[in-house]
């Protein structure tokens, strides 16, 4: 989980066990770079609409725009500030605002263990570059904006219950339940985005993970839980390749 509540700490012992055993600590991307001003500037540039693209307001029907404006207003966020940005920029900000309203204001697992790795002078690596991550997020906007906003607003209606169930499945390591709650709806409702954000990235990471497994060095990888579950998840794909995957007790 990339963001958590204060009540989620301390984390289960399995996290610390995996961290302590790791000689190389690997994350999805370079967390230090992602926190830099330069990355934020590059991210904003990638999310900006080009001069020949229709403005955000033009991509939505009046009804959908008003519904989105109302939802954003509940967090004191004006829709007009996003008129020159891709739809994914709006929805990412809205999702973060919803999570904050639910108490998700504490650092996530990756940020926590990145800090520990720095403090303990452990070697740190990444599965993808910050630039690749920006491109993945920006490409979410290739989906139909109208449809994406409608789906998102519908999903947010049940967000408290959804997040509670999802976090419970994550914390207990219940991959089947996590798949049912978090992966299957994602695959059904957002197939295009699922492929970009989950499947394509998992496929890219597998070659590097396979290289890690072949070395004598012990690597500990910290990635978002959505990348572990489901038929395209790293766990299922490693099993298909003949690896034995054991869950820490």
Buried (B, 14 or more C-beta within 10 A) or exposed (E): BBBBBEEBEEBEEEBEEBBEEBEBBBBBBBBBBBEEEEBEEBBEEBBBBEEEEEEBEEBBEEEBBEBBBEBBEEEEBEBEEBEBBBBBBBBBBBBEBBBEEBEBEBBBBBBBBBEBBEEEEBEBEBBBEBBBBBEBBBBBBBBEBBEBBBBBBEBBEEBEEBBEBBBEBBBEBBBEBBBBBBBEBBBEBBEBBBBBBBBBBBEEBBEBBEEBEEEEEEBBBBBBBBBBBBEBBBBBBBEEEEEEEEEEE
